[in-house]
Amino acid sequence: VFLGQKYGYRPIPAEILASEFEMLRECAKQSPDEVKLLDEWYKRDDNFVPAWYVLQPISSIFTNFNNKVSAKLLLYRT
C-alpha cells in the first residue's frame, strides 16, 4: 500500500504569479506568522511582465545551510 504517494514528490513552486501570490497573502492574513513566512521566502521580481514572486534560495535565509563543519550551525540564522 502506498499511502500519501499518489502523485509523488510535489515541491513548492519556485515562481508564483504576483496576482496569485497576493491572493495567497490575503487568505493567510488571519495568521500573521504565515504572512511573515511568505514575505520572507518569496520576493517580488518586477523584471518579469507580469510580475512574479520568486522563491529565495535556502542559503539566503539559513546562511550556514551548506556548511558541513557543524550541524549546530544549521539552527542559527544570521
C-alpha positions, 0 to 999 in steps of 0.5 A: 500500500502506498499511502500519501504517494499518489502523485509523488514528490510535489515541491513548492513552486519556485515562481508564483504569479504576483496576482496569485501570490497576493491572493495567497497573502490575503487568505493567510492574513488571519495568521500573521506568522504565515504572512511573515513566512511568505514575505520572507521566502518569496520576493517580488521580481518586477523584471518579469511582465507580469510580475512574479514572486520568486522563491529565495534560495535556502542559503539566503535565509539559513546562511550556514545551510551548506556548511558541513563543519557543524550541524549546530550551525544549521539552527542559527540564522544570521 
